[in-house]
Amino acid sequence: MQGLWGSWGQDAWILDVGNKRFADMDKIQPVNLQGKHVASRGPLPIPPSEQGQPVIFQAGGGSYGLEIAGRYASGVYANPYTIADARAQREALRDAAERAGRDPDEVKMLAGFMPTIAASAGAALQRRRFLDEVVDLEQRVRYLGAMIGLPLGPAQLDEPLTEQQLADAEPSPHDPRSARALEVAREGWTLRDVLAHGVIDYHPVIAGTAADVADHMQEWFEAGACDGFTIALDAFHDGYDAFVDQVVPLLQERGLFHEDYEGATLRAHLGAHEQYGLDPRLTKQPRS
């Protein structure tokens, strides 16, 4: 894809209406790609965008995902659950970029989290209880039981764990969410409320005021756990308004978020490396 994006020379697009010249055809070259599964003569039939070529984002773990991100990505969607895990993932990503011959600062790791914003922590928890009415709580409570080593069922949804269950519970060593799930359960909440705290969601859940959400973002960012965030809001119809109107001003007051854009493209907003076609800095070819 990068070869195709670079198949137009940077000054190939002339757009000279008077002389009826759309492009300099001598500066548009085929790529003649012949791979095992994909082939393309090229070139692309359209000129490049203002930012040269699209910004590449990567998602997915494993050694192959890490290698692809280190070689090509400007942004990476990550789902660490703790600051320690996030730091380790970010360091591995930066190391992968350096091995590929790139500047590690060019690859931004974006940590996901799920905010629920309300006037108080209690109101935020009530909002999450309401939203949970449309999900399969019976399946979720059984999943919660698997996380903490207990046979839980829907009959106990509106009850807390018993003393015996608390004594028998053990967080799964294979699930980073399990310790938090058991911590919330030990506070005496009903299982319905434990689930409302977001303990089995795939990103950390911050249910509270706008300041609580801003505090989470500031803590992770200043701890070197991420370069930015991907935000999975609890409900689209008003969640975005709450975040933009209440959280963003707090981040701006704290000097953590810009007050205006310095560029006109996504590449510029990210501070991503300027690129047009194949990156000549890349070292050896990736595994096949």
Salt bridges, closest charged atoms under 4 A:
ASP11 OD2 - LYS27 NZ 3.05
ASP24 OD2 - LYS27 NZ 3.99
GLU67 OE1 - ARG287 NE 2.89
ASP105 OD1 - ARG94 NH1 2.91
GLU106 OE1 - ARG102 NH2 3.65
GLU106 OE2 - HIS273 ND1 3.82
GLU106 OE2 - ARG281 NH1 2.67
ASP158 OD1 - ARG192 NE 2.67
ASP175 OD2 - ARG177 NH2 2.76
GLU183 OE2 - ARG180 NH1 3.55
ASP193 OD1 - ARG129 NE 2.42
ASP201 OD2 - ARG128 NH2 3.03
ASP201 OD2 - ARG140 NH2 3.95
ASP215 OD1 - ARG254 NH1 2.83
ASP227 OD1 - ARG90 NH2 2.81
ASP234 OD2 - ARG127 NE 2.61
ASP238 OD1 - ARG127 NH2 2.72
ASP238 OD2 - HIS237 NE2 3.60
ASP279 OD2 - ARG281 NH2 2.80
